[in-house]
């Protein structure tokens, strides 16, 4: 580009200054974004699963966890282990993690599926009617009478979903 000399660039840089605070904020926002992306699950994973980016790298789709699961809750989809809690809950027994030779599942990782209940409008409590089935069936007592889920107590076992006779709970 002709006509752009040192004076032009000096004026441009003086006009486009970034403060130290702005620079640091940009750097930290980028790190936060990468960390959040690494934690987002692409599918429902069995309990004791590594963080998603590590799980995807380690899981080889061998199917050992399928054989070990006493309730047949694990399937292989796109060559990775996926947890299906449509007809039965998971008791987090750890047999899947004990059988995993790749360490994508390992008993040293969180004893949690990271799934949490989402209550549809068809839920009786949301319709101001009395129902305590999911609260009573929750082994962790993580659901309040107002359908507030305590994330610290909930382990994503799916018992609430399985126990709901209206199918008003989805695990997300």
C-alpha positions in Angstrom: 0.0 0.0 0.0 1.5 3.2 -1.2 1.5 6.4 0.9 1.6 4.6 4.2 4.7 5.6 6.0 6.0 5.5 9.5 3.9 8.6 10.4 0.7 6.8 9.3 1.4 3.7 11.4 2.4 5.8 14.5 -0.9 7.7 14.2 -2.8 4.4 13.8 -1.1 2.8 16.8 -1.7 5.9 18.9 -5.4 5.8 18.0 -5.8 2.1 18.6 -4.2 1.8 22.0 -5.2 -1.1 24.3 -5.0 -0.6 28.0 -3.2 -3.2 30.1 -6.6 -3.9 31.7 -8.2 -4.5 28.3 -5.4 -6.8 27.2 -5.6 -8.9 30.4 -9.4 -9.0 30.2 -9.2 -10.3 26.6 -6.6 -12.9 27.6 -8.7 -14.2 30.6 -11.9 -14.2 28.6 -10.2 -16.4 26.0 -8.9 -18.8 28.6 -12.4 -19.0 30.2 -14.0 -19.7 26.8 -11.6 -22.5 26.1 -12.1 -24.0 29.6 -15.9 -23.9 29.2 -15.7 -25.5 25.8 -13.6 -28.3 27.3 -16.3 -29.0 29.9 -19.3 -29.2 27.6 -20.4 -32.7 27.0 -21.2 -33.7 23.5 -23.2 -36.7 24.7 -24.4 -38.3 27.9 -21.3 -39.9 29.4 -21.2 -42.7 32.0 -20.2 -41.8 35.5 -16.5 -41.5 36.3 -15.9 -40.0 32.8 -12.9 -37.7 32.2 -13.5 -34.2 31.1 -15.0 -34.2 27.6 -11.8 -33.3 25.7 -9.9 -36.0 27.6 -12.7 -38.5 27.3 -12.8 -38.0 23.5 -9.1 -38.5 23.2 -9.0 -41.6 25.5 -12.2 -43.6 24.7 -11.4 -46.1 22.0 -14.9 -47.5 21.8 -13.7 -51.0 22.9 -17.0 -51.8 24.6 -15.5 -53.1 27.9 -17.8 -50.7 29.8 -20.8 -52.1 28.0 -20.0 -55.6 29.1 -19.3 -54.5 32.7 -22.5 -52.4 33.2 -25.0 -54.7 35.1 -28.0 -52.7 33.8 -27.0 -52.3 30.1 -27.1 -48.6 30.3 -24.0 -47.9 28.1 -23.9 -47.9 24.3 -21.2 -47.1 21.8 -22.1 -44.2 19.5 -19.6 -42.8 17.1 -17.0 -45.0 18.7 -17.5 -43.5 22.1 -19.3 -44.6 25.3 -22.7 -43.0 25.8 -25.0 -43.4 28.8 -28.7 -44.1 28.1 -31.0 -43.6 31.1 -34.3 -44.1 29.3 -35.6 -47.2 31.1 -33.4 -47.6 34.2 -31.3 -45.4 36.5 -27.6 -45.8 37.2 -26.5 -46.7 40.7 -23.0 -45.5 40.0 -21.5 -48.8 41.0 -18.3 -48.1 39.2 -18.0 -51.3 37.3 -17.8 -49.5 34.0 -14.8 -47.4 35.3 -13.1 -50.5 36.7 -13.3 -52.2 33.3 -12.0 -49.3 31.3 -8.5 -50.0 30.1 -8.1 -46.6 28.4 -8.9 -44.6 31.5 -11.6 -42.6 29.8 -13.6 -43.8 32.7 -11.8 -44.0 36.0 -12.9 -44.3 39.6 -10.7 -41.4 40.4 -12.9 -39.1 38.3 -16.2 -37.6 39.6 -18.8 -40.1 40.6 -21.4 -38.2 38.6 -23.0 -38.4 35.2 -23.2 -34.6 35.1 -26.8 -34.9 34.0 -29.4 -32.9 35.8 -33.2 -33.0 35.7 -35.2 -30.6 33.7 -38.9 -30.5 34.6 -41.4 -30.1 31.8 -44.6 -28.1 32.2 -46.5 -31.4 32.3 -45.1 -31.9 35.8 -47.9 -31.9 38.4 -45.9 -29.6 40.7 -45.5 -27.1 37.9 -49.3 -27.2 37.5 -49.7 -26.5 41.2 -50.8 -30.0 42.1 -49.4 -32.3 44.7 -46.7 -34.8 43.8 -43.5 -35.8 45.6 -42.6 -38.9 43.6 -39.3 -37.6 42.2 -38.3 -36.1 45.5 -39.0 -39.3 47.4 -37.2 -41.5 44.9 -34.1 -39.3 44.7 -31.4 -41.3 46.6 -29.4 -38.1 47.1 -32.5 -36.0 48.3 -31.3 -33.4 45.8 -34.8 -32.1 44.7 -36.7 -29.6 46.8 -40.5 -29.3 47.0 -40.3 -26.4 44.5 -38.3 -28.6 42.0 -35.0 -26.8 42.7 -32.1 -29.2 42.2 -29.1 -29.0 44.5 -26.2 -29.6 42.1 -23.9 -30.4 44.9 -26.1 -33.3 46.0 -27.3 -34.5 42.6 -25.1 -37.1 40.9 -27.2 -37.5 37.8 -28.3 -41.1 38.5 -31.6 -40.6 36.7 -33.9 -42.1 39.4 -36.1 -39.0 39.3 -36.7 -39.4 35.5 -37.4 -43.1 35.8 -39.8 -42.6 38.7 -41.9 -39.9 37.1 -45.1 -41.5 35.9 -45.9 -38.6 33.6 -42.4 -38.6 31.9 -42.2 -34.9 32.8 -38.4 -35.0 33.5 -35.6 -34.9 31.0 -32.0 -35.2 31.9 -29.7 -32.5 30.5 
